[in-house]
Amino acid sequence: MAKTRISISLDQQHAERIREHAERAGMDVSAYLVYAATRQMAETEAIEEQFAGVDGLIARAEAEAEALPATTEPASAAMTETERREVEEALGLVLGAERPGTGRGRAA
């Protein structure tokens, strides 16, 4: 397989640190940089794969929200008391606010 040369520019301090780390790993600088970049790419791809479903849900929710008609009435005014409580409870779960019955924040 043919090799391709990639040229990078960095400050002297970073270059020296990379040389030192490559030496400690028993590698030349090129092999060390290829190893580090390949490892980072694999980690990034694994994270992206793990969160792809969540990212898809967020994208669909944002698209649905953009399609909703604009309203001048505050959303809370259009909700029933039960709906308002459910929203407050959900926000409490997401934001970590104290929830009724959890005993958080109370002296023992």
C-alpha positions as CSV (number, residue, x, y, z in Angstrom):
1,M,0.0,0.0,0.0
2,A,1.3,3.4,-1.0
3,K,1.9,5.9,1.8
4,T,0.8,9.5,1.8
5,R,2.8,12.3,3.4
6,I,0.8,14.8,5.5
7,S,2.6,17.9,6.7
8,I,1.6,19.6,9.9
9,S,2.7,22.8,11.6
10,L,2.8,23.2,15.4
11,D,4.6,25.2,18.0
12,Q,7.9,23.9,19.3
13,Q,6.5,23.0,22.8
14,H,3.9,20.7,21.3
15,A,6.4,19.2,18.9
16,E,8.8,18.4,21.8
17,R,6.0,16.9,23.9
18,I,4.9,14.7,21.0
19,R,8.6,13.5,20.5
20,E,8.9,12.7,24.2
21,H,5.6,10.7,24.2
22,A,6.6,8.8,21.0
23,E,9.9,8.0,22.5
24,R,8.4,6.7,25.7
25,A,6.0,4.5,23.6
26,G,9.0,3.2,21.6
27,M,7.7,4.7,18.4
28,D,8.9,7.2,15.9
29,V,6.9,10.4,15.7
30,S,5.0,9.4,12.5
31,A,3.9,6.1,13.9
32,Y,2.9,7.7,17.2
33,L,0.8,10.4,15.5
34,V,-0.9,7.8,13.2
35,Y,-1.6,5.6,16.3
36,A,-3.0,8.6,18.3
37,A,-5.1,9.8,15.4
38,T,-6.5,6.4,14.7
39,R,-7.3,5.8,18.3
40,Q,-9.1,9.1,18.5
41,M,-11.1,8.4,15.3
42,A,-12.2,5.0,16.7
43,E,-13.3,6.6,20.0
44,T,-15.2,9.4,18.2
45,E,-16.9,6.9,15.9
46,A,-17.9,4.7,18.8
47,I,-19.4,7.7,20.7
48,E,-21.2,8.9,17.5
49,E,-22.6,5.4,17.0
50,Q,-23.7,5.1,20.6
51,F,-25.6,8.4,20.5
52,A,-26.9,8.2,16.9
53,G,-30.4,7.1,18.2
54,V,-30.6,10.0,20.6
55,D,-29.3,12.5,18.0
56,G,-32.0,11.2,15.6
57,L,-34.7,11.7,18.3
58,I,-33.5,15.2,18.9
59,A,-33.4,16.1,15.2
60,R,-37.0,14.8,14.7
61,A,-38.2,16.7,17.8
62,E,-36.6,19.9,16.6
63,A,-38.2,19.4,13.2
64,E,-41.6,18.8,14.7
65,A,-41.2,21.9,17.0
66,E,-40.3,24.1,14.0
67,A,-43.4,22.9,12.2
68,L,-45.7,23.9,15.1
69,P,-47.7,27.1,14.6
70,A,-46.5,30.1,16.5
71,T,-48.6,31.2,19.5
72,T,-48.8,34.4,21.4
73,E,-50.5,32.7,24.3
74,P,-48.1,31.4,27.0
75,A,-48.0,27.6,26.9
76,S,-48.7,27.2,30.6
77,A,-52.0,29.1,30.1
78,A,-53.2,26.5,27.6
79,M,-52.4,23.6,29.9
80,T,-54.7,21.9,32.4
81,E,-53.5,21.8,36.0
82,T,-52.6,18.1,35.5
83,E,-50.6,18.9,32.4
84,R,-48.8,21.7,34.2
85,R,-47.9,19.4,37.1
86,E,-46.6,16.7,34.7
87,V,-44.4,19.2,32.9
88,E,-43.0,20.5,36.2
89,E,-42.3,16.9,37.3
90,A,-40.6,16.1,34.0
91,L,-38.5,19.3,34.3
92,G,-37.6,18.3,37.8
93,L,-36.3,14.9,36.6
94,V,-34.3,16.5,33.9
95,L,-32.9,19.4,35.8
96,G,-32.4,17.4,39.1
97,A,-34.7,19.6,41.1
98,E,-36.1,18.3,44.4
99,R,-39.1,16.1,43.8
100,P,-42.0,15.6,46.2
101,G,-41.5,12.5,48.3
102,T,-37.8,12.1,47.7
103,G,-36.7,13.5,51.0
104,R,-33.8,15.4,49.3
105,G,-32.8,18.6,51.1
106,R,-34.5,17.6,54.3
107,A,-32.7,17.2,57.7
108,A,-32.7,13.7,59.1
